[in-house]
Amino acid sequence: MAILIGDTAPDFEAETTEGRIRFHDYIDGHWAVLFSHPKNFTPVCTTELGYTARLKPEFEKRGVRVLGLSVDKLEDHAGWSADIAETQGAALNFPLIADPNGEIARKYDMIHPNADNTLTVRSVFVIGPDKKVKLKIEYPASTGRNFDEVLRVIDSLQLTARHQVATPVNWKNGDDVIILPAVSDEAAREKFPNGWRAVKPYLRIVPQPQG
């Protein structure tokens, strides 16, 4: 069964490069990013994990816990971690999950038999503090992910959670946003006392709320 947006992210226990964790306990009260990579010691994955390590302060600023997953054994992670630090200029600084039996990968539908029967595709899950899946992206094994885009989406999701706004096409942090249709004009006047620009009754533009 595929994991869909709005589903509860499956819980699991696993060995990681930072010790054994129970996933729900580890992310409790935080946003989280869980992403898979097809295999250790592969070139695209090496660049992805190095870049994600460099982004750790940005994830921490947003209260996000990041975890990587591989269908390799835990002992194989150490040598690859050294390669990442050497070639990418950033040491691994978040848990890398060992899933040699593919049990977690199957729970999250990360293995696509038509692509490869054993290796995961490049799956990304953003999970909210309520442990619900908020975003799911899948890339083929040959295409590196855009983790700046993952941060952008987290900014959008967190704005929605705090202020009942949506973000328009190509939105970047600081741009104008849209008041959710579910918010009546009466409720919007309380939330946005400085008003908004109504392009259409259903398209109400407002400066990005702060905080």
C-alpha positions as a printed Julia matrix, in Angstrom:
211×3 Matrix{Float64}:
   0.0    0.0     0.0
   1.44   3.35   -1.04
   2.0    6.04    1.58
  -0.09   9.1     0.71
  -0.12  12.7     1.9
  -2.13  12.83    5.12
  -1.26   9.27    6.16
   0.51   8.64    9.45
   4.18   7.96    8.73
   4.89   4.32    9.63
   6.87   3.84   12.82
   9.95   1.61   12.91
  13.03   0.74   14.96
  16.41   0.73   13.25
  20.15   0.95   13.69
  21.63   4.22   12.48
  25.02   5.91   12.38
  23.94   7.7    15.59
  22.63   4.62   17.44
  19.39   2.69   17.54
  16.23   4.77   17.23
  12.48   4.36   17.3
  11.38   6.73   14.54
   8.28   8.23   16.18
  10.16   8.85   19.43
  13.1   10.39   17.58
  10.98  12.91   15.68
   8.44  13.52   18.45
   7.3   17.17   18.43
   9.44  18.03   15.39
   9.1   18.27   11.65
  11.15  15.6     9.9
  12.63  14.73    6.52
  13.15  11.05    5.71
  14.89  10.38    2.42
  16.24   7.24    0.78
  19.18   6.72   -1.51
  19.66   3.7    -3.75
  23.03   2.49   -2.48
  26.15   3.49   -0.59
  29.26   4.45   -2.56
  27.29   5.77   -5.51
  28.18   9.17   -6.99
  24.84  11.02   -6.97
  24.05   9.94   -3.4
  27.46  11.1    -2.24
  26.75  14.63   -3.48
  23.26  14.62   -1.95
  24.34  13.6     1.53
  27.21  16.08    1.55
  24.91  18.93    0.55
  22.29  17.92    3.12
  24.99  17.93    5.8
  25.89  21.51    4.83
  22.22  22.47    5.11
  21.88  21.16    8.68
  21.78  24.67   10.24
  18.9   25.56    7.91
  16.96  22.45    8.9
  17.65  23.09   12.6
  16.43  26.69   12.26
  13.1   25.27   11.1
  12.94  22.61   13.82
  13.42  19.79   11.31
  15.12  16.46   12.0
  16.71  14.84    8.94
  17.28  11.12    8.44
  18.73   9.26    5.47
  18.0    5.62    4.64
  19.95   3.03    2.72
  19.41  -0.67    2.12
  23.04  -1.24    3.12
  24.45  -2.64    6.37
  25.41  -0.29    9.19
  29.09  -1.24    8.95
  29.13  -0.11    5.31
  28.06   3.42    6.29
  31.31   4.34    8.06
  33.57   4.09    5.0
  31.07   5.93    2.85
  30.73   8.67    5.47
  34.48   9.24    5.21
  34.19   9.52    1.43
  31.39  12.09    1.79
  33.49  14.22    4.13
  36.53  13.98    1.85
  34.8   14.74   -1.45
  31.98  17.09   -0.39
  33.66  19.14    2.32
  31.02  18.25    4.91
  30.92  15.31    7.29
  27.7   13.35    7.8
  25.9   15.03   10.72
  22.49  13.34   10.77
  21.42   9.72   11.26
  21.86   7.37    8.31
  19.52   4.41    8.75
  20.68   0.89    7.92
  17.85  -1.1     6.29
  19.65  -4.16    4.84
  16.49  -6.27    4.71
  14.49  -3.51    3.04
  11.8   -3.69    5.72
  11.54   0.08    6.21
  11.87   0.73    2.48
   8.87  -1.53    1.84
   6.81   0.17    4.58
   7.39   3.47    2.8
   6.98   2.05   -0.73
  10.52   3.17   -1.62
  11.28   0.14   -3.8
   9.73   0.24   -7.28
  10.02  -3.22   -8.89
   9.75  -1.84  -12.42
  12.83   0.31  -11.74
  14.81  -2.09   -9.53
  13.71  -5.01   -7.35
  16.2   -4.36   -4.56
  17.31  -0.71   -4.56
  15.23   2.24   -3.39
  14.32   5.13   -5.65
  15.13   8.64   -4.38
  12.13   9.12   -2.09
  11.63  12.2     0.1
   9.04  12.41    2.86
   8.36  15.55    4.87
   6.54  14.64    8.09
   4.82  17.08   10.45
   4.87  17.19   14.25
   1.56  15.27   14.13
   3.53  12.45   12.4
   1.43  12.85    9.25
   3.05  12.85    5.81
   2.94  16.41    4.43
   4.98  15.91    1.24
   6.14  13.0    -0.87
   8.55  13.35   -3.8
  10.14  10.56   -5.83
  13.06  10.85   -8.23
  14.67   8.19  -10.42
  17.98   6.82   -9.19
  19.93   8.79  -11.79
  18.65  12.26  -10.82
  19.97  14.14   -7.8
  17.4   15.89   -5.65
  17.06  19.62   -5.04
  17.27  20.02   -1.26
  16.83  23.78   -1.56
  13.37  22.91   -2.89
  12.76  20.67    0.13
  13.54  23.64    2.4
  11.23  25.87    0.33
   8.38  23.41    0.72
   8.97  23.14    4.47
   8.78  26.94    4.72
   5.46  26.81    2.86
   4.06  23.98    4.99
   5.04  25.7     8.22
   3.44  28.97    7.08
   0.21  27.12    6.32
   0.27  25.43    9.72
   0.78  28.73   11.57
  -1.2   31.25    9.54
  -3.76  29.49    7.28
  -2.17  30.73    4.07
  -1.12  28.99    0.87
   1.87  29.83   -1.32
   1.52  30.62   -5.04
   3.52  29.32   -7.98
   7.3   29.71   -7.66
   6.88  31.27   -4.2
  10.03  32.01   -2.22
  10.3   32.85    1.47
   9.31  36.51    1.87
   6.99  36.67   -1.16
   3.27  37.43   -0.92
   0.97  34.54   -0.02
  -2.69  33.58   -0.51
  -5.35  33.42    2.2
  -6.82  29.91    2.27
 -10.34  29.68    0.75
 -11.53  28.01    3.97
 -10.9   31.3     5.85
 -13.95  33.57    5.55
 -13.54  37.29    4.89
 -14.73  37.92    8.45
 -12.09  35.61    9.93
  -9.48  37.0     7.52
 -10.1   40.55    8.78
  -9.16  39.39   12.27
  -6.08  37.52   11.1
  -4.95  40.15    8.59
  -6.07  43.55    9.96
  -4.07  45.43    7.33
  -6.26  43.9     4.63
  -5.48  42.09    1.42
  -5.67  42.46   -2.34
  -8.62  40.52   -3.79
  -7.82  39.6    -7.39
 -10.91  37.39   -7.3
 -13.11  36.54   -4.3
 -11.22  33.25   -4.03
  -7.77  34.78   -4.72
  -6.86  37.05   -1.8
  -3.21  38.15   -1.78
  -1.54  39.24    1.46
   2.08  39.91    2.52
   3.73  36.9     4.1
   2.91  36.82    7.84
   5.89  36.88   10.18
   6.47  34.57   13.1
